[in-house]
């Protein structure tokens, strides 16, 4: 039996661990070769506060409204986990009965939902400046009794100094949080009103953790991007600030040159499973990748890798030495020969095999029939897009809300 165990560390670390657990369910985002630290570094710098398991932008408000409502009811620290869970699962049916329910979290699980929207959006609420309480959700729950006592002593006023405890009495939520509709939570959809969309847009543009990011730049531009597969394909890329253009070029190079590695990984597994259709599919995809890389070979060979690693480590200083070594070894192979020949190179296959073994030890699938029993035919084969797809969805919600006729 395997289990993930963690103590009450930082909210960022806890969120990362929970996201890893959820990503095991999504083949497009699995990280079989340990490149996720680099991927997430750029994703966090481009689209702060987002996660691949988010669904719709209005959950940023639904979670905040739910907990504000429970605070007004003075739900105690002991009862808030259960009351919060019930309030969130009650929203599932309300959303399902609405005119906009696509992305309803818990649609099928309902009251047995394992990971609540508050858990999915908790980190993002802080990054976007909607949640002002600076701690994990469990810490927030424990803080409520003391918060109520302080507010009682000060007549309900906030942002004053508590002489007894020598700290500031601060609200847990942004003071300008847009009000929920009168019918909330009995009636609830995932469609943003214009006022709600304006609020989220302002939070992204004004939040210190979002300032200067690609997310803030795109919100300011207010363009729909639903038909763009990768963010570096945006038609107005040349108009963006130099820093963002530089980061996007490095992220694109990494995404394109490393895409062949997971394709080869899946090809090897298909061969070992004697799955002819899969072998044919992955050889075709590998050939298409090799053609793309060959077409950009002059750019990739001139790529300033030292600068790439500076940018990657700026977003995540904990990128490991083995990840650095594997990435550079793969790039050397790709740029040192015809990429189309790599899928049959024993040295390159050994590079992939050894990398997986170092990461997974006895659970590595290559050469291990028992471990391959859990392979569903496609594991982490999608090209890295740095959370662009979910960010498109969140931005689309905001932009549609800004164009809405209702306030």
N, C-alpha and C positions, 0 to 999 in steps of 0.2 A: 504494500500500500504506500502510495506517495502522497505528500501533503505539502502545501506552502504554509510557512509559519513566519510571522513577523511580530515584533513588539511595537510599541507606540512611537515609531520614529517620525520623521517629517512627513507632512501630507504629500509632498512630491514623491517620496519613495513609496509610500503606501499606494498612491495612485498608479505608479508605474507597475507595481506588483499586481494589482488588480487588473490592469489593462493586459498584462502578459497572460493572465489566466483566461481572460475573455478572448484574446487573440488566438488561442489554440483552436477556437471554433471557426475561424475564418481563414481559409487556405490562402487567400490573396495577401494576408498580412503576416503569415508565419515567418519566423526568422531562423531558418534552418542552418544558416552558415554564420550566424552571429554578427550580422551587419546592422542590427537594430539600433545600436548606440549611436552610430553615425546618422542613420536615417532620422532618428528622433531628435538629434541635435539640430538638424536643419529644419525639421518640421516645427519644433518649438520656437525657433527663431523666426520662421515665416508666419506661422499661424498659432500664436500663443493662446493657451487656454482651451485648445481644441483636443479632441480625441477621436480615433477612428470608430469608436463604439457610440458616439453621439448620433442622434437622428435628426432633431429639429431644433431651431433656434429658440422657440418659445419655452422650451424646458428651462432655460436660464431664468425665466421669470416665474414659471410654475413652481419650481423648487423654492425660490426666495419667498414667494407669496405664501406657500404652504407653511413654511417655518415662521414667517412673520405672524401668521394667524395663530399658530400654536403658542408663540410667545405672548401674544395679547391675551390668550386664555390662561397664561401662567402655568403651562404644563411643566411639571417638575422634571428635574434631571433624571430621576428614576423612571419616569413614565414616558419621556420624550422619544426614546427609540421605538417603543411599541406604537405610540400615538402617531409618530411620524410615518412609520411604515404603513399603518392603516390609512392615513390620509393620502399617501402616495398611491397605494394600490386602489383606493376608491376612485382616483382620477382615471384609472384605466377604462372603466366602463363609461364614465362621462365623456371621455375623448372618443370612445368607440361609437357613441351615439351622435357625434358632432358632424359638421359638414367638411371637416379637414382632419382626418385621422391617420394619414399615412405616416409611419414612423412612431406609432403608439408603442411605447416601451412597456412590455408585459402583456401585450395583446393576447397571447396564448397562455402564458404562465399564470396570469392574473394574481391571485393572492399568494401563490407559491413562488413568485418572482424572486430570484436570488440577489440580483444586483439592482438596486433601486435607482431611479433617475438622480436622486440627490447624491449618490455615490459617484455616478458617471460625471456629473456636472460640478461637483464640489470644488475641485481645483480651478476649473474655468471661471466659476463665479468670483473667485478671488482675483484671478488674473485680469478679468474684465472690469474689476472694481465694483462689482455688485455686492459681493460679500466682504464686509470689513473685518469680521472676526478672523484673525490670522492663526488658524490652527486646523487640525484634522477634525473631521465630523464628530468623532468620539470625544475630543476635547471640548468641542462646542456643546455637546450634550451635557458634559459634566459641569460646564461653566454657568449653566442657566440659573441654578438656584442662587448662586452668589450674585449673578447679575440682577435677578429680581429683588434681592435683599438690598443691593446698592440703590436701585431705582426707588424702592420704597423709602429709604432714608432720605433721598433727595427729591422727593415729591414727583418722581417720574421724569425728572430732567436728566439729560445725558450730556456727555462731553464736559462734565465738571470733575474736579479732583476730589477723590474720596480720602478724607484725612485719616481715617482709621486704617485703610489698607495702602495709602500713599500710591494710588494709581488712578488712571483716568477711567471714568465711566463712559464708555463709548458704545454706540449702537452696533449691533451685529451686521446690519445691512446698510447699504448706501442711503443717505438721508433723502436723496431725490428719487428713490425707486418709484417707478410709475405704479399707479394704483391698479389693483385687479378689477375686472368687471364686477358689477354688483351681483351677478349670478354665480360667480366663482365661490366655491368649487363644485357646486351642483351641476353647472353647465360649463363645459370646457372643450375647446378645440386647439389645434396646433397652428392655427392661422394667426399671424400677428396683426394687430390693428396698427394704424399709422402712428399713433402716439407711442405704442410699444416699440415699433421699429425705430422710431426716432431716438428713443431712449437707448436701445442697444447700440445703435450707430454712434451715439455720443459717448457711451461708455468705452467702446473700442477706441475711438479717436482720442479720448482724454485720459484713459488709464495709463499710468506711467509704464506698466509692464507691456503695453501694446504700442507705445509711441515709437514711430520710425519703422515699424514692422510692415511686412507685405500685407498683412491683414488690415491694418489701419489705412494703408495706401489704397487698397481695393475698395474699402468702405467709402473713402473720400471720393473716389472716382465714380462710384455708383453705376457700374456697368454689369450687365448679366453675363455670365460666363459658362452657361450650362453645356455648351457644345465643345468645350476645350478639354482635351484629355490630360494635358500637362500644363502646369502654370507657365512654363517658359515658352508656351505656344501662344500666349496672349498677344493680340495684334498691336497693342500699344506698349510693348516691353521697352522699346527704345526711349520712351518718355519718362520712365521711372527713374528715381534717384540712382546715382552711380553705385552706391553701396549695395542696394538691392539687386541691381543688374549683375554686379560681381558675384554676389552670393548665389543668384539663380544660375549663372553660368557654371559655377563650381558644382552646385547640386545636380545640374543636368549632366555634367560629365560623369559624376559618380554614378548616377542612376543608369546611364546608358552603358558605361563600360562594365559595370558589375552585373548587369542583368543576365549576361551569359552564364555566370556561375550558378545561380539557382536553376536555370534551364538545363545545364549539364548535370546537375545533381538529380533532377527528376528524370532525365534521360537514363542515367545509370540505374536508377531504381526500376524504371520500366523494363530495361534490358534484363535485370536480374529477376524480375517477375515474369519474364517471357511474355510480355504484353505487347504484341506486335503493333496494334493501333496506337498505343501510347508512344512506342519507340518512333513510329513514323511522325506522329504529331510533334514530339519534342525535337526531332531532327529538323523538321521544317521550321519550327520556331527558332531554333538555334541558327539555322542558315539565314533567316530574316534578320536576326540580331547581328550576325557577322557582317551582313551587307550594310546595315545601318552604321556600325562602327567603322567599317572600311570607308564609308562615305564621309566620315568626320575624322579620319585618321590624322590629318594635318593639324587640326585643332587639338585633338587629344594628345598628340605627341608634343605639342607646345604648352600643354597644361602645366601650370605652376603648382606642383603637388604640395610643396611646402606651405604655400599660401592656403591651399585647401585644408590642410591639417590644422593650420592656425584658426581658420573659421570654424571647423568642426569642433575643435577643443574649446573654443570660446563658448559654444553652446553646451558642451558636455566635457568637462576636464577629465572625466573618468573613462574615456575610451582606452581600452586595454592595449598593451603592447602586442599580444597575439593578433588582435583585430587589425592593428596597424600593419603588422608583418604580412598577414594573409592578403589584405587589400593590395598592398604594394606588389606582392608576388604575383597576384592575378593580373594586375595592370601590366607588369613587365612582360608576362606571357602574351597578353592580348596585343600589346604594341610592338612586340618583338618578332611577330610572324604573321602569317595570314590567319585572321581569326576563324575562318571557316574550317581550318584544319584542327582546331583545338579540341573538338569534341571526341576525336579519336586519338589524341595524344595521351599516352600512358602516364607521362609526367604530370600533365594537367589533371588527369583523373585522380592521380595520387594526391595532388594538392587538395582537391575537393574532399577525398576520402579522409585524409589526415585531419583536415580542419573539422569535419563532423565528429570524428573520434575524440579529438581534444575537447570539444564542446559537450558531447553527450556520453562519452565513455561507452559503457555497456548498452546504452540505449540507441547508439548510432545505428542507422538502418542499412547503410551500404555494407554488404557482406554479412548481414544478420537477418535471416528469414523471419525470426520471431518478431523483431522490431518492425519489419516491413508489413506485418499484419495490420498495423494501425495506419498505414499509408493509404490514402484514398485516391491516389492517382494524380494528385496535383497539390503540391505543398510549397507555398511561398514563391510561385513562379511568376507572379505579376511584377512588372517593372515598378520601381519605387516612384511614388508621386507625392510623398511628404505631406500627406493629409489634405492634398488639394481637393480630392473628390468630396470629402465631408465638408470642407470649408466652402466649396461651391454651393453645397446645399444650405449651409447656414447663411451664407451671404445672399443666396437667392430668396430665402425666407424674409430676410431684412429688406431687401430691395422691393419685393412684392408688397410688403407691408407699407413701405414708404409711398407706394403708388396707390394704396387703398383709399377708398372714399370715406371710410369711417375714421373717427378720431382715435 
